[in-house]
């Protein structure tokens, strides 16, 4: 079944990547008269607008208000019955639209999530990709999911508009897609994962500093979402349970080390929590060695960084939301 499709790309200061993104979208293996590309320039200060207007697309501009507002603006202008989202630093595979649309042949499906791939060489970026691969393995087993990321997302337009789209109180590209996904899940809408709907991400974090900062703010904004959907803190289809336990045992380890100054029991607790943390690292380490041996061997150290950044970000988010 061939749908009329609108692909919406929000862009802010994306001059380095937007050309590759739009070029890939114009070379899709999908009837050219059955889809449109809408770029929403979110108040860029660089040459994003000039580059974008060199392509045969619908070009929209707004004062900088964040990607949630930009995506909603594009959706309101969309002519398609299916709306797809990707990011300005993503390059969709030539079959991306076709694969994103395919699951909508099931009339019960209201949203579709695609997959990331990455070609960066740094160990940190390769580890970030390994995290996605772990999650993809989980999602493949789920008949219906509860997380649709905006880097490769599809919705029935009528449902998206009925829900008022993304929550514009999220000012940055961080967890606004989680909030919408949880809303849809709570209402019983069926969402599915198609691992064959692939976009190549050009900008995974490639340094320890960038990765830690990204995870800290992921944790912060996830705490904001959890305040609205506390049941998802315990379990969802996207977050490995080992990740939550790793955060717990790392925080326990740090507290135990502090108490070990006053009591030997603190040292025993620290040793135990450290051992449990390492055991919880083994599944991802095994997956990493199978897919990328060097990254697999680095997994335990990078998981400490991840758990610390996410954990402290979530704690900060909980404090801020409690007193705001």
C-alpha positions in Angstrom: 0.0 0.0 0.0 1.4 3.4 -1.0 0.9 6.2 1.4 1.4 9.9 0.9 4.3 10.7 3.2 5.7 13.9 4.7 9.3 13.8 6.0 10.0 16.5 8.5 13.5 17.6 9.5 14.1 20.2 12.2 17.5 22.0 11.9 19.5 24.3 14.0 23.0 25.4 13.0 23.3 22.2 10.9 25.3 23.5 7.9 27.9 20.7 8.2 25.4 17.8 7.8 22.1 19.1 6.4 23.2 18.7 2.8 23.9 15.0 3.2 20.6 14.5 5.0 18.5 16.3 2.3 20.4 14.6 -0.5 19.7 11.2 0.9 16.0 12.1 1.3 15.7 13.1 -2.3 17.2 9.8 -3.5 14.7 7.5 -1.7 13.4 4.3 -3.2 9.8 5.6 -3.0 7.6 7.2 -5.6 8.8 10.8 -5.9 5.2 12.1 -6.3 4.2 10.3 -3.1 6.4 12.1 -0.6 7.5 15.6 0.4 10.4 16.8 2.5 9.8 19.7 4.9 12.7 21.4 6.6 12.0 23.6 9.6 14.9 26.0 10.2 14.8 26.6 14.0 16.4 30.1 13.9 19.9 28.9 12.6 22.7 31.4 12.7 24.8 29.6 10.1 24.3 28.7 6.5 21.7 26.0 7.2 18.9 28.0 5.5 21.0 28.8 2.3 22.0 25.1 1.9 18.5 23.8 2.5 16.9 26.2 0.0 19.1 24.8 -2.7 17.0 21.6 -2.6 13.5 21.0 -3.9 11.8 20.9 -0.5 9.3 22.8 1.5 11.3 25.3 3.6 9.9 26.8 6.8 11.6 29.1 9.3 10.9 30.0 12.9 12.6 31.9 15.7 14.7 29.4 17.8 12.2 27.6 20.0 13.6 24.1 20.1 13.1 20.9 18.0 9.7 19.9 19.6 8.2 23.2 18.3 9.9 22.8 15.0 8.6 19.3 14.4 5.1 20.3 15.4 5.2 23.2 13.0 6.3 20.9 10.2 3.5 18.4 11.0 0.8 21.1 10.8 2.0 22.0 7.3 2.4 18.3 6.2 0.2 17.0 3.3 0.9 13.4 3.9 -1.2 10.9 5.9 2.0 9.5 7.3 4.5 11.9 8.8 8.2 10.8 9.3 10.8 12.5 11.4 14.6 12.3 11.2 17.3 14.6 12.4 19.5 17.0 10.5 22.7 15.0 11.4 21.2 11.7 10.0 21.5 10.3 6.5 18.6 7.9 5.7 19.3 4.7 3.8 17.7 4.7 0.3 15.0 2.3 1.5 14.2 4.3 4.7 10.8 5.7 3.7 9.7 2.4 2.2 10.7 0.5 5.4 9.2 3.2 7.7 5.9 3.1 5.9 5.6 -0.7 5.6 4.3 -1.5 9.1 1.4 1.0 8.7 -0.2 -1.6 6.5 -1.4 -2.9 9.8 -4.2 -0.5 10.6 -3.6 -1.0 14.4 -0.1 0.5 14.1 0.0 4.2 15.0 3.8 4.8 15.2 7.0 3.2 13.9 10.5 3.4 15.1 13.6 2.8 12.9 17.2 2.1 13.7 20.5 3.9 13.9 23.8 2.9 12.3 27.1 4.8 12.6 30.5 4.8 10.9 32.6 6.9 13.3 35.9 5.5 14.4 36.4 6.7 18.0 36.0 4.1 20.7 33.4 6.3 22.5 31.2 6.7 19.4 31.5 2.9 18.7 30.4 2.2 22.3 27.4 4.6 21.9 26.4 2.6 18.8 26.8 -0.7 20.8 24.3 0.7 23.4 21.8 1.1 20.6 22.5 -2.4 19.3 21.7 -3.8 22.7 18.4 -1.9 22.8 17.6 -3.0 19.2 17.9 -6.6 20.3 15.4 -6.0 23.1 13.0 -4.2 20.7 13.0 -7.0 18.1 11.4 -9.3 20.7 8.6 -6.9 21.6 5.3 -7.1 19.7 4.5 -3.5 20.7 7.0 -1.0 22.0 6.7 2.2 24.1 9.6 4.3 22.7 9.8 5.9 19.3 13.0 8.1 18.8 12.8 11.1 16.6 15.9 10.2 14.6 13.8 7.7 12.8 10.1 8.0 13.7 6.8 7.6 11.9 3.3 8.5 13.0 -0.2 8.6 11.5 -0.7 12.3 11.1 -4.2 12.4 12.4 -3.2 10.7 15.7 -0.1 12.9 16.0 -2.1 16.1 15.7 -4.9 14.8 17.9 -2.2 14.4 20.7 -0.9 17.9 20.0 2.5 16.4 18.9 5.6 16.8 21.0 5.5 18.6 24.4 7.0 22.0 23.7 8.0 22.5 27.3 11.1 20.4 26.4 13.4 23.1 25.1 16.1 20.8 23.6 16.3 17.6 21.7 16.2 15.4 24.8 13.4 13.1 25.9 10.5 15.0 24.2 10.2 11.8 22.1 10.1 9.7 25.2 7.3 11.8 26.7 5.2 11.5 23.5 5.9 7.7 23.3 4.8 7.2 26.9 1.7 9.2 26.3 0.8 7.0 23.3 1.6 3.8 25.2 -0.6 4.9 28.1 -3.5 5.4 25.7 -3.0 1.9 24.3 -1.7 2.9 20.8 0.4 0.2 19.1 3.9 1.2 18.2 6.4 -1.1 16.5 10.1 -1.4 15.7 11.4 -2.0 12.2 15.2 -2.7 12.3 15.4 -2.4 8.5 14.4 1.3 8.5 17.9 2.6 8.9 19.4 6.1 9.2 23.2 6.7 9.6 24.0 9.1 12.4 26.9 11.3 11.7 27.5 12.6 15.2 27.6 10.1 18.0 29.5 11.6 21.0 33.2 11.0 20.1 34.9 11.9 23.4 34.5 11.0 27.0 33.6 14.6 27.9 30.8 14.8 25.2 29.5 11.4 26.1 29.3 12.2 29.8 27.6 15.5 29.2 25.1 13.9 26.9 24.3 11.2 29.4 24.0 13.6 32.3 21.3 15.6 30.5 19.7 12.4 29.3 19.3 11.4 32.9 18.0 14.9 33.9 15.3 15.0 31.3 14.4 11.3 31.8 13.7 12.2 35.5 11.3 14.9 34.2 9.5 12.3 32.1 9.4 9.8 35.0 7.6 12.4 37.1 4.7 12.3 34.7 4.9 8.5 34.1 6.4 6.9 37.3 5.4 3.4 36.2 7.9 3.6 33.4 10.7 4.0 35.9 10.4 0.4 36.8 10.2 -1.1 33.3 9.8 -0.1 29.6 10.6 -1.9 26.3 13.6 0.3 25.6 15.8 0.5 28.7 17.8 -2.6 29.8 17.1 -3.5 33.4 20.9 -3.9 33.8 21.4 -0.2 33.2 19.1 0.7 36.1 20.8 -1.8 38.4 24.2 -0.5 37.4 23.2 3.1 38.4 22.0 1.7 41.7 25.2 -0.3 42.5 27.5 2.5 41.4 25.8 5.0 43.7 25.9 2.3 46.5 29.6 1.8 45.8 30.3 5.5 46.1 28.3 5.8 49.4 30.0 2.7 50.8 33.5 4.0 50.0 32.6 7.2 52.0 31.4 5.1 55.0 34.4 2.8 54.8 36.4 5.6 56.5 34.3 5.0 59.7 33.6 1.3 59.5 35.0 -1.8 57.8 31.4 -2.7 56.8 31.5 0.1 54.3 34.5 -1.5 52.6 32.7 -4.8 52.4 29.6 -3.1 50.9 31.8 -1.3 48.4 33.5 -4.5 47.3 30.1 -6.3 47.0 28.5 -3.5 45.0 31.6 -3.3 42.7 31.4 -7.0 42.1 27.7 -6.9 41.2 28.4 -3.9 38.9 31.0 -5.9 37.0 28.7 -9.0 36.7 26.0 -6.7 35.3 28.5 -5.5 32.7 29.1 -9.0 31.3 26.1 -9.2 28.9 27.0 -6.0 27.1 30.7 -6.9 27.2 29.9 -10.2 25.5 27.9 -8.5 22.8 30.6 -5.9 22.4 33.4 -8.5 21.9 31.2 -10.3 19.4 30.6 -7.1 17.4 33.6 -4.9 18.1 36.3 -6.6 20.2 38.2 -3.4 21.3 35.0 -1.7 22.4 33.9 -4.9 24.1 37.0 -4.9 26.3 36.4 -1.2 27.2 32.7 -1.8 28.2 33.2 -2.0 32.0 35.0 1.3 32.2 32.6 3.1 29.9 29.6 1.6 31.8 31.0 3.2 35.0 31.0 6.6 33.1 27.5 6.0 31.8 26.0 5.0 35.1 27.6 7.9 36.9 26.5 10.5 34.4 23.0 9.1 34.1 22.6 8.6 37.8 23.8 12.1 38.8 21.7 13.6 36.0 18.6 11.8 37.3 19.3 12.9 40.8 19.6 16.5 39.7 16.4 16.2 37.7 14.5 14.8 40.7 15.7 17.7 42.9 14.9 20.3 40.3 11.4 18.9 39.5 10.6 18.5 43.2 11.2 22.2 44.0 9.8 23.6 40.7 
